[in-house]
Amino acid sequence: MIDTLSLLGRSSTLFESDVREHEKLLRDAVSQSRFLVIGGAGTIGQAVTREIFSRNPSALHVVDLSENNLVELVREIRSSLGYGDGDFRTFALDCAGAEFEMLLNAEGPYDYVCNLSALKHVRSEKDPYTLMRLIQVNIINTLSTIRLAREAGLRKYFCVSTDKAANPVNMMGASKRIMELFLTNESRSTDISTARFANVAFSDGSLLHGFNQRFLRQQPFSAPTDVRRYFLTPSESGELCLLSTIFGASRDIFFPQLREGLQLIAFPEIATRYLRFHGFEPYECGSEEEARRSAKALIAEKRWPVHFFTSDTTGEKEAEEFYTDDEELDLERFKSIGIVKNAVETAPEALAEFLVEIEKLRASRSWDKATLVSLFRLLLPEFKHYETGRYLDERM
């Protein structure tokens, strides 16, 4: 199996020193607590679930829409970590449904609720229907789960954000930034922390996950040359989320510090390392059609067809960032983690108006992308939406 760290050009994990230094406090806190993980069957959710389970929680309940992924999560934990002393159960539920509210009332209170559910792809804004679903999942469902958990006796709420929330150029990142604004408002009555972090290497649906799928199917690789990203391993994403959950003060946003070896990487660099690890030399094709047509013959010669191109799709930022110039930072508390001290509050009236307008659109059964972009700018006046009219679904 390919070593993810080597693929990313790193020799060590990012948060190893901080986890080691705080391990006793982590283990003590987890072992005495009850956890509910929402969206726990996704890549990040599974990583967080593993981090919690490995420290023997009093209770660990996992909610996700994907019944199959929950089954695999349980099989993977039983096959690697075995059995703990606490109550570990999974529930194939929608966190927006009545069944989820029943679960909170019947099985709560929980000390910690960790929300890892999200629509995370920039391509989600390609049509107005999926875009409204993105708003529902990333903003409205988050508010609903906070309020329900609070009523059920919640102690602390964690919700994952994204580096794309800092100076967003796409609707996914902007939705997460708006979510952060709502979280700040909700923190008046509930302790809430979050984390912004990079792409998670080989997460479901990611371009690196696509490399795996293309390799298995002997299909060409395709990647932009001018887009660079930070990457965490799945286990690092779980560690960062758990550290924020347990140690984050209310309104804290944790993020990886760049001084610990985290570097921006272009996708062709990763594709080249990936293919050479497997014994193939990348062969650059001038078009998608050439790459598809020549795949069988090239692969037989231990050459792999790749099509590297200049990005022209909506919402793509050349290089991501974890914070903005006007955010207050704490870079001293941890060795490898920075903290945005998220003290800025948005007027409750503005937040309420945003929700009212969204509900009006949903009730009307008629909206378009331009209207939703305008609504986003009510809360994010500086939002510079990068629109080209082309989307990732138009790429191989």
N, C-alpha and C positions, 0 to 999 in steps of 0.2 A: 504494500500500500504506500502511496506517495506521502511523504512527510510534508504537512501543510506549512510548518515554519520555514523549511528550506525553500518551498515554492514561493513564499512571501519574502525571501531574502533575509530571514532572521534566524538566529541560533538559540534564542531563549524566549520564554513567554513573558508577556508584558508586566503582569501583575504578581509575579511569583514572590517578590520580596514583600509586598504589602500583605498578601494573603498569609504568608508564613509569619510575619510579625503579628498579625491580628488573629491568628488561627484559634487560639484558646477562647478569646472573646466571641469569635464567630460561632465556634462549636457550642459554647455555653448558651448563647442567645438562641441558636436554632433548636437545640435539644429541649429547651424549655418552652417552645412556642408552637402555635398552630398556624399553618400556612394554607392559603388558597391561591393557586396559580391559574390565572385566566389566559387562554391561548397557550397552554402548556405543551401542546403536541407539535408546534412549529419548531424550527431549528433553535431559535433563542430560548423559547419556552422549555424545550427539552433540556437545554444546557443549564438553565436556572433550576429546573426540577432536579437534575442530577446533583448540582451543588448543594441544594437543600437536603435531599435524601441522604447524601453521603455523610451528613452531620447529625443524623438520627433525630429528626423532628418529632415532637409530640404527636402532631398530625400533619399530613400533607395531602391535600385534595387538589386534583387537577381537572380543569374544565377546558374542553375544546370542542369545536364543531366536527372535527375529523375523527370518526370512530376508528378507522383503520390506523391512523397515526397514534392514537391513544393505545391501541393494542400493541403496536410496535414499541412504544415508549415503555410499557410495562415489561415486555419481553426483554428489551435491552437492559433495563435496570435489574431485573431478576438474573440475567445472564452475566452481568458485570459486577454489580454491587450486592446482589443477594437480597436479604431481608433485614429490615430494621425493627426496632421495638415499637414504633409508633403506628398510627392509623394511616395507611397509604391507600388511597382510592382514586379512581378516575371516573369522570362523568362526561358523557357525550351530549353537551348542552350548548345552547346559544345564550351568551351572557345577556342578550337583549330580551330573552323570553321569560315567561312567568315561572318556568321550571327553575331558572337560576335564582329567582327571588325566594322560591320555596326552599332551595338548597341552603341559602344563607340563613334563613330563619330556622331551619331544622338542624343544621350542622354547625352553625356558628355559636358563639362569636369566634372570629379568627384574629389572631394577633397581627398578622401581616397578610395583606392581599397584594399580589404581584400581577399586574396586568401586562401581558406580553402580546396581546392580540392587536393586530394592525393590518391595514392594507399598506404595504411597504414599497410598492413598485411605482416608479415614475410613470410607467405606461398606463396606470389606472386612470389618468386624466384624458385618455384618448376619446372617450365618449361621455356625454352628460349623465348617463345612467350609472356607470361604474364610478364616476366622479362623485355623485351623490352618495353612493354606497361608501366611498372612502370617507366622506364627511361623517356619515352615520357611525362607522366603526371607530375612526380615530378621534372623534370629538364627542359625539352625542352618547355613544355607548360608554365611553370613559366616564363622563359625568354621571350617567345612570349607575354604573357599578360603584363609584365612590359613594354616592348618596345611599344606595342600598346597603353597602358594607358599613357605613357609618351608623345607620339605624340599627344594624345587627351587632353593634359593639366593637367595631374595628379599632385597632390600636394604631396601625401605620399602613399607608397605601404607597405602593411603588408603581410607576408607569413608565414604560420605555419610550424614549423619544428617538431622535436621529440627528446626526451631524447636518443633515439637509435642512434642519430647522434654523440654523444660523445663516442669516442673509439668504433666505430661500429664493429659488428661481423657478420652482415647480410647485404644483398644487399639493403634492404629497408632503413635501417639506413644510410648506405654509400651513397645512392642516395640523402638523405636529407642533409648529410654533404657536398656533392658535390654541391647541390643546394645552400647551405650557401656560398660556395666559389664563385659561380657565382653572388649571391646577393651582396657580398662585392664588386665585380668588377663593378656591375651595379650601386652601390651607389655613384660612382663618379659623376653621373649625375642625380640621383634620390634619394630622401630620402627613405630609406628602413629599416624597423625593423622587427623582427621576435620573435618567442617564442618556447622554447623547454619545453615540459611538458610530464607528465606521461600518462599512460593509462587512458582513460576516462571511468568511471564506466558505464556499460550497454550501451556503444556505439554500433551502428549497427555492427554485425559481431564479436564482442568481446566475450571472454569466459564467462563473466558475462551476456551478452545478451543471450548467449547460455544457461546459467542456467535458465533464464526466459522461453526460448522456450522448454527446456527439461521438466521443471516443468509443463507447460501447457499441454504437450503431455504425461506426466507420463512416462518419459524415464530416464535412469540412468544419473547421473552426472559423468564427467570424468575430471581430472585435474592433472597437474604435482605437485609433492611434493617439488621439489628442485628449482623451479623458483619463485622468489619474485619480486613484482612490486610495484611502486608507483601508486596511483590512485587519480584522481581528479573527482569531480562530474561534470556533464555537465555544470551547471551554473558557476562553477569555471573556466572551460576551456574558457567559453565566456568572463568572467571578465578579465582573464589574457591576452587574445588576444586583447580585447578592450583597456586595459591599455597600452599595447605595441604599439598599433596603434596610440593612442593619445599622449602618453608621451615618447615613445621610441625615442632616438636620432638615427640618421642614423647609421646603423651597430649594434645597440644594439640587443642582444638576451635575452629576459626575461625568467626567470625560477622560479619555486617555491622554497623558502628557506626551508630547512629541519627543521630549528629551530621552525617552527610554527606548529609542530605536525604531519607533513607528515612522515609516516613511511613505510618501505617496508613490504609488506604483502604477505604471501603464499596463493595460491588459495584454498587449502583445508580448511584453516581457514575461508575464506569468504563463501565457500560452506557450512560449518558446521553452521555458523551463519544464513545463508539464510534458510536452511532447518529447523532449530530450531524455527526461526521466524514463519514459516508456520506450526509448530506443528509436525515436523517429526524429527526422530533421524537418522543420517547417518549410513548406514550399509556398511562396507567396504567389497568389493568383490575382489577376487584374480585375476580376469581377466575380460575383456570386455564381453566375452561370458557369464560368470556367472552373471554379472550385468544385461545383457539383459534378460537372461532366468528367473531370479528371480524377475524381476521388479514388475509384477502384484501382486504376493503373498506378497512381502515385503511391498509395498505401502498400501495394504489393512490392514496391521498391524501397520501402522503409522511409518514404517521404510523405508528409501529411499536408494536404491542401489547406491553406489558410487565406482568408480574405480580410486584410486590415484596411480600414477606411477612415476618413475624416468624419467626425460626428456632425449630423445635421438634424437631429431629432429634438423635439420639444422637451424643455426642462433639464437638459444636460448641462451641468456645471463643470468647467474644466478641472477644477480642483476643489475638494470639500474643505470645510473648516469646522471647528468645534465650538467657537464662541465669536462674539462680535466685539468691536473695539469699545463699545460703551457698556459692556458687562463687567461687573466686579468679579475678580477671580481670587481664589485661594489656591496657591500652588505649593504650599508648604506642609499641609496636613499629611499628605501621602507622598511616597517617593515617585510613584508612577501614575498617579491619578490627580487631575485638577478638578476644581469645583467652581461652577458658576454660582455665585450667591444671588439667587434670583429674587431680588427685593422689589422689582418694579411691579406695581399693581395697575390693572386696567379698570377703568370705571365700570362698576357692576351694571350700570344702565347700558353701556355699549355692548357688553357681553350678552345681556338679556335681549337687546335689539337684534343681535346676530342670530340668536336661536329662534326668535319670533319670525324673522325673515326666511330662515331655512324651512321652518314648519309651514309657512305660507306657500312656499314653492312646492313642498312635498304634497300639501293638500290640493294644490292646483293641478297636479299631475302634468305640469309643463314647466320646463326650465331649460336653459342652455348654458354652455360653459362660460360665455362672456358675463352672464348675470352672476354666476358663482364667483368668478374672478373679482368682480366689482364688490361683492359682499365681503370677500376676504380682505379687500383693501380698506373696509371700514375699520377693521382691527389692526391691519398691517399696512399703514399708508405708504411705507417705503417698499412694499412688495414689488419686485421687478420680475414679472412673469416672463419667462423666456419661451416665446411661442414661434415655432417655425412652420406649423401645419403638417409636420411629419412626425411619425411615432415609431417606437421600437418594434411594433408588430410588423412594420414594413421592412424590417431587416431580417436576415437569415438567423 
